Amino acid sequence: MFKQLIFKTLPVLLFFFSLVVTEPAWNLNQKSFSSPNSGYKITRNTLNHLQREGFSKTLTGLLSPILNNVYLNRKKFIADLPIHLTKKEQDLLLRFASTEQIKIQADEFSSDLNENAAVFRGNVKGVIPRENIELATAKLRLVSGNGSNFEKLIGEGGVQIKQWDREVRSDFAIYTQIDLEKPVPDKISAETIRTPQQTLQLKGKVLMKAAQGMVNSETVFVDLLQQQAVLEGQDASSDGRIRVEANLTELETNQDQQDKANKTAPAEDGSKNPTQPSKVILFASRAVLDNTKHQAMFEGNVEMERNPDKLYINAGKITLRLNDLQELLSIKAEQGVCFEQPGRVAKAEQANFNEIEQTILLEGNAEVQSGQYHLQGNSINLYLDVNKGVAQGDNKAPIQMTILGKQSPSIFACR
């Protein structure tokens, strides 16, 4: 099944969920800047990072009783740990639970007390230990509002951010947070002056990559609180669109070791039956990825190709819907849909690919050419498996079938 296409690549886009810039300390007159190490706090992000470093889910689960508790010194934090850890495990925990937020080094440093701003220039390097994030840029500007309720971090002149196997590059980046400690209202009222915000904006030759996939775009805007990302290409041309590449084999291997074992199990004839790498490449002018709705929408001359089964879809708009486990439920293609599979080509005004039932529903001027058969109708049902070759209509939407000669050329093509 075509699982975990886009929202398993969301970490490539949204790994800034817990990124927080330093509290203001503008009285520093040096070229190295860091926020004070004020204590320790275990968050959900901390547990995720520990699992990435080798902690089991069972072990991190035992730390839940002190989740989000703030400790002002190391001794009290260690004493309150509900489990015994090895020296190595304890060192990792201290690193990712530390509330030290950011360290910055640069060739030049200046500050503006009137604007609560600090500017770093030349070989700027920043580190956020608790998030394992490294930042490099030519110029970095930190701006803070009164009471630390507003903070902005602006990088320009080429920005590079790394976290484990994930990397983001762009010409320009802006991270903004406003009133994060303020409760989010259920509804926006006339009395609401400002609601909490946490956003990341990337511009110019944006590249996001990880083992699970890669994304190229001209701009990316991420709302970290709403868990939504909007990507836009430079233009609607083939070269100007955004490009998303997802390595499905890598995703599934990382998620389920049992699946990995099954892939290398001997076939019935005793031979090895390795699975071919599964990959999806998708082009579009614009994309909206919504993690809370479990939905990814692509529009503007959309092309999607999945291998090794060689499924190709071209449409004006493609929407992917997933369940809570981030498994794909359906693909909805609209606006001049055309898709190809080995031995079959089809087009319609709309196509719904049901990944659970493994079926395709074509609606509106549907047309299918499969082998010697040419099918036409307002509504046509197909199996995703071309070899099943079953088509259905209904009383209100009968199917017209034409048997073609063996040497008949293709009536139409998608590309």
N, C-alpha and C positions, 0 to 999 in steps of 0.2 A: 504494500500500500504506500501511497505517496504521503509520508508522514513528516511532520515537523519542518516544513519548508522555511517559513519566514520567522516565526516567533522563536525558534531556536537560534536564529541569527540576530534576534533583537539584542542579545548581550553585546554583539559587535557595535550596535548603535547606542545602547543605553547603559553602558557600564559606568556611567557617571551618576547613577542613582544616589549614591551616598557621598558624592564629592562635595566637600565643604571647604571654602577658602578660609584662610587664617583670620582670627580675630585681629582687629587693628592694633598695631604697636608702632605707631609712626615716629616715636622718638629715637629710633635707631639711626646712628650716624656711621654705618658701615656697609660693606658690599655684600655681606652675608646676612640673610634675614630668616628668622624662624619664629613660630609661635611658641609660647611656653608649654611645657609638658605638664599639664595640670592634673593628670590622674589617669584612670582607666575606666572603660565602659564597654561591656559586651553587648553588641547589637546583632540583629539577624544577619547583617552584612558580615560581621565578625565570624559568625558560625559558618557562613558560606565560604569565606576565605580559608578558614581552618580545614574545611572538608577538601578544598582544592589542594591544600598542602599535605593531605594524607590522613586527617582525622576522620574517623568513621561517623556516620550519622548517629549511632548509638552514643558515642562519646560526646559529641557536641550537644546531643539532647540532654545529657546530664548537667550541662551548664545552664539550662533554662531557668532554674530558680533565681539566678542573679542577673538575668537578662535586663538590660537597660538601667541597672543600678550604677551610680557614679561613685567611684572611690578616689579619694584625694591623694592617697599614697600607696606605694607598692606593697608594703607589709600588710596593710589591712586587706587589700585586694587578694593577695595570696592566701591569707588566713581564712577568707570567706569562700574560697573555692570549694564546691561540694564534692569534688573528686580529687584523687591523687594523680598527678601528672609526672611523666619523666622530665628530666632536665631539658631535653630537646622540645618536648611538647609545651613545657612551661615557657620557654623562650619564644616560641611561635605565638603563644597566647598573649604574652606581654607585648609583643610587637603589634599584633592586629587589634588589641584592646586599648592600646595607648591612645589618649585623647590628643596627643601631639598631632597637629593637623598638616602643616606645610612648612617645608624648608626651602629657601630660595638662595641661589648663588648667581652672581652676575659680575661682569666687568665694571659696570657703573650702577650706582644707586642714588636716587634723589627722592625727596618727599615734599609734599605740599600740605602743611598742617591746616590751611584754610579749607582745602577741599577734601581732607582726610584721604589723601592719595599717596601712593608710593609707586615709583617707576623704576624698572630694572632694564638695563640695556646691555647688549653684547654677551653672547654665549650664556643666555639665561637658562638655568637648570633648576627645576623644582621637583621636590619629592614629597609625597604624602605617604608616610610609612604604613599607617593602618589600612590604607587601601591598595598598597603596593603599586602606586601610580608614579610614573616618572614623566616629567614634562620638559620639553626643550623648545626654545623660541628665540627670536632675535630681540624682541621687546615685549615686556610684560608690565601691565599697569593694574594696580590694585586700588579699588575705590570703595570706601565704606561710608555708610550713613550714620547719623547719630544713634547711639545706643546699639550699634551693630545689627540693627534690624534690616539694613540694606547693604549688600555687598556685591561687587562686580569685579570680575577678573577678565582682562582683555589681553589676548595674545595676538601679535601680528608679526609679519615678516617671515612667515613659515612657522607653523606650529606642529609639534610631534608629541603625541601622548601614548605611553605604553602601560599596559597592565597585563602581567603574565604573557600569554601568547597573543594578546589583542593589541592592536595598534591603530591609531587614528592620526591622519595627517591632513592639514588644510593650510590655506594661505592666511586665514584669519579666524579667530575664535573668541566668543564672548560667553562667559558663564555668569549668570545672575541669580541671586537669591534674595527674596524679600519676605520679611516677617515669617520665617519658617517655624518659629516657636508659637505662632498665633494659630488657634484652632480654625480649621477650614469650615466656613458656614455651609449649611445644607443648601441654602438658596441665596442668590445675590440680591440684596435689598437695596433700596435707595439710600439707606443709612450706611451701607458698606463703602468705606473709603478705599480700602486696599485689602486684598486677600493674599494669602501666602502664595509665593511664586518661586519656582526653581526651574530655570531653563538653560539650555545650551544651544548656541547658534554657531554653525560652522559655515564658512564661505570660501569659495575658490579652490577648485581641484581637490575636493574632499575624497579621501581614500580611507576606508575602514576595512581592516582585515583580521582574520583569525583562522585557526585550523578549520573551523566549521564553515567558513565562507568569506566572501569579500563583497564590498559595496563601493561603487564609484558614483559620485554625484557632484553637482555644482554647488548646491546648498543643502544643509540639513538643519532643521529646527526641532529640538527635543524638549517636550514638556515633561520634566522628570516626575512631577507630582501626579499628573494625569496619565503618565506612562504612554505617551503618544509621540510619534516621530513623523515629521513631514519632510520628504525628500523631493527636490526639484532638479531637473536637468538644465543644461544651458539653453537648449532649444529643443524643438520637436524632431530635429534631423536624426539620422541614424547615429552619428557620432556624438550628438549633443544630449542624448537621453541618459538617464541613470542606468546603471548596470548592477544587478544583484546576482551573485553566484553563491549557491548553497551546496556544500558537500554533504549529501544525505548519509553516505556511508560513515563518515566521521561522526556525524550527529548520533546515529543509532548505535555505533560502536561505543561511544562514550556513555550513552545513557544506559545500556543494558549489556553487561558482560555475557549474559546467557545467550543473547542473540549472536554475539561474536563467536561463541563456542559452536552454536548451531550452524553457522556459515562454513565452518571448517570441518563439519562432520562428514564422514565418508558417504558417498552416494550409494544407492542400492546395488550398483554393479561393483562396489568396492573401491572405486576411484575417488579422488578428491573432487569436491564440487565448490571451489571458491566463488564467492559472489563478485560480480563485476562492480567496480566503483559506480555509485549512483550519484548523479549531479544534476542540479537545475540551474539554468542561466535565464535571467529575465531582464528585459529592457522595457523602459517606460519613460514618459516625460515627467510624470509625477507619481508619488506614492505616499499613502498615509497608513502608518502602522499603529494600530491601537491594541495595546496589550490587555487592557481591562475588558474590551469587547471581544477579544480573541479574533481579531479581524485584520486583514491586510488588503488594501485596495490600491490597484495600479491603474493608471489611465494615460491616454495619449499614445497612440501607435504602440500598443503593448505586444511584445513577443515573448513567449515562454517556451523553453525547450527542456525536456527531461530525458536524460539518458541513464541506463542503456536501452530503455524501451522505445526511445526515439519518438516520443509524443511531442508535437509542435503545435502551439496555439497562437493565433494572431487575432487581436480584437481591439476595439477602442477602449474597453475597460475590462479588467479582470479582478474579481474579489475572491479572496481565500478566507474560509471560515474554519475555525478550529474549536476543539473542546477544551475543557479545563486541564487536560493532560497535554495540551499543545499538539494533539494529533489532528491531522487534516480531516475535516468532515466533508467539505465540498469545494468545488471551484465553479464560480459563476462567471461566464464570459458574455459580454454584451457588445452591441454596436458593430455589426459587420464581422461576425465570427467566422473564422476558417481554421480547421485543424487537420493535421495529418498524422497518420500512424502507418507503419509498414503495411502496404496492401490496402490502405483505405484513406480517402480524403473526404471531408465533409464541410458544409457551410450552412449558416442559418443566422437569423437575427439575434438569437440567444441560445446559449448552450449551458447546461448544468451537468457537471461531472460529480456524481455521487460516489465518494471513496468508500463508503460503508457497504453499499449494495453493488459497487463496481459497475455502475450503469451510466449512460449518457443520455440526456433528454435534449433533443434539438427542437426549437420552437420558432416559427415564423419563416416561411419560404425555405424550409429545410431541404437539403440536397446531399446525397451521399453517393459516392462512387467506390465500390468495393469489388475488385476483380472484374467479372463480366457484368456486374449488376449496377444499374443506375437507379437510385431511389429518390423520389420526390414526394413531398407532403408538407402540410402545415406543422405537423408534429410527428417526430420519429424518435423511437427509443432504441438504443443500442447498448451492447455490453462493451465495457472498456477493453475486454479481451477480444481482439480482432478475430481470433480463430473460432469464437462462438458464433459470430456473424448473424445474430438474431435481430430482426427489426420488427417493431410493432407500431401500429397506428391505433385509432379508435373509430367509433361510429361517426364521430363528427370530423375526424381528420384521417381519412383513408390515405393509403400510400400507393403511389403509382410506381410500378417497377418496369424497367426496360432492360432487356438482356442484350448486352453488347457483344460484338464479335471479339474473338481472342486477340486480334491484332488492332483493336480500336484504340486510338490515342486517348490520353486523359482529357476529360471534358473541361476540367478546371484544376488549378493548383493554388496553394496558399502562398507560395514564394517562388 
